[in-house]
Amino acid sequence: MGVEGCGKCLKYLVFVFNLLFFISGIGILATGAVLAKEQGGYGTLLPSIPLASAANLLIATGVIVVIVAFCGCVGAYKENPCLLLTFFMFLLLIFILELAAGIVGFIYRSDVEQYVSTDLMVGLSKYNTTNEEGLTTAWDKLQDIEKCCGVNNFTDWGNTTLYGNMNSVPPSCCMGDDNTENCGNGVLLQRMPNVYTKGCKDALKDDFSKYLYQIGAIGIAIGLFQILGMVFAMVLYKKIREQGEYA
């Protein structure tokens, strides 16, 4: 026999809550996928910060939210105490991990710029070399989309073996539609080169700042959802157990 009275109302409240949670997870996942396409795989450029990409973080969050919300929906609809308890434990674990990640991120926030700078300089030296096709594509997309060139500025390419000897930069640094294969040849010797002069490190910092508030707002909203979800799930779990004992 199913729960009755207030318990029944709580059952449908938990179900609707998790349905909305499930839909929000799909939304977060879709946002991450769109952002990943726009960013062009920036995570390849920053191996020291695997979750520095906002896209990767949103996709991972979306997948977790969808799985957890599904357990909560089924547990509430079927009045399954095992699934409800699993849902509660998942939410509690995720909440603790999110809190820990936020604390660690706050403590080490000043080191992020150094990691970004170091990773980009290492990636610059590997550009267009053997077995680095993914990194090369990521650099080209970064420079083309963000309208930047090099790490600190376009002259950084002069320190690489590939382009330094030719005083050149990759075609993805060229401004406008002038991105033919040879458009970057010899530009390091020109006084007014037709290439982007801003460094990509600053562009990435601007990107992180732009998405930081969005990710923070999403994180706070998810945190509030999680707290409410844990309270509702535990109350319903106890109602179902009590109903089973008196049945």
C-alpha positions, -999 to +999 in steps of 0.1 A: +000+000+000+013+035-010+017+064+013-014+084+022-023+119+033+007+143+037+030+115+026+013+113-007+016+150-013+053+148-003+058+119-028+046+140-057+065+170-044+097+150-045+088+136-079+082+171-094+113+185-077+134+158-092+117+162-126+127+199-126+162+189-113+164+164-143+154+191-168+179+215-153+206+189-157+198+185-194+199+223-197+234+224-180+246+196-202+234+214-233+250+247-222+283+229-217+281+212-251+275+245-268+303+262-248+326+233-257+320+239-294+327+276-290+358+271-269+372+246-294+388+222-268+407+247-247+412+219-221+439+205-244+459+237-239+457+235-201+466+200-189+475+212-154+439+225-150+416+197-164+385+214-151+395+249-160+374+248-190+339+260-182+325+236-208+340+205-192+328+216-158+292+222-170+291+189-190+303+169-160+278+187-137+250+181-161+256+144-164+258+139-126+226+160-121+207+139-147+217+106-131+210+116-096+176+132-105+166+101-123+172+080-092+152+105-072+123+105-097+120+067-098+125+063-061+097+088-054+073+074-080+078+038-070+080+047-033+113+027-032+131+035+001+164+020-013+164+044-043+154+073-021+183+066+003+207+062-026+194+096-040+200+112-006+235+097-002+244+108-038+232+144-031+251+145+002+283+133-014+281+157-043+273+186-019+304+177+002+326+174-030+313+208-043+320+224-010+355+210-009+362+220-045+350+255-038+373+258-007+403+244-026+396+266-056+394+297-034+427+289-016+447+282-048+430+308-070+462+329-072+481+300-087+458+296-117+473+323-137+508+308-133+495+273-144+478+289-174+509+308-185+532+277-181+508+253-199+504+278-228+541+283-232+547+245-233+519+241-258+533+268-279+566+249-284+546+218-294+525+235-320+524+217-353+547+189-342+543+151-345+513+136-326+501+170-315+473+175-340+447+181-312+468+207-295+475+224-328+438+226-337+430+240-302+457+267-306+443+277-340+407+278-327+418+298-296+437+324-317+409+326-343+380+329-319+396+351-293+414+373-318+447+367-300+482+355-309+509+338-287+508+337-249+517+372-238+517+387-273+524+377-309+562+379-305+561+347-284+561+327-316+596+340-323+608+318-293+596+286-310+619+265-332+593+262-359+584+299-364+614+316-348+638+308-376+613+323-401+603+353-380+567+342-386+534+333-368+507+307-377+480+317-402+454+317-373+471+349-360+462+368-391+435+395-389+403+394-408+400+372-438+437+373-445+444+339-430+460+322-460+488+297-455+516+323-459+499+353-443+520+351-412+554+348-429+580+374-418+555+394-397+579+395-367+601+418-388+573+441-397+566+474-379+528+472-385+520+435-389+484+425-399+481+400-371+464+400-336+489+414-311+470+406-278+482+375-260+459+345-255+467+343-218+447+376-213+420+363-236+416+331-215+416+351-183+388+373-197+369+342-206+373+327-172+361+359-156+331+361-179+320+326-171+330+326-134+298+344-122+276+322-144+292+290-130+290+304-095+253+313-099+246+278-113+265+262-084+246+282-058+212+272-074+222+236-076+234+237-039+200+250-028+182+223-049+204+197-033+196+208+003+159+209-005+161+175-023+179+159+007+153+172+032+123+161+010+139+127+002+147+119+038+112+129+051+096+107+024+120+079+031+109+079+068+073+081+058+075+051+036+095+031+062+069+040+089+040+031+066+057-003+060+062-010+097+025-003+105+011-021+074 
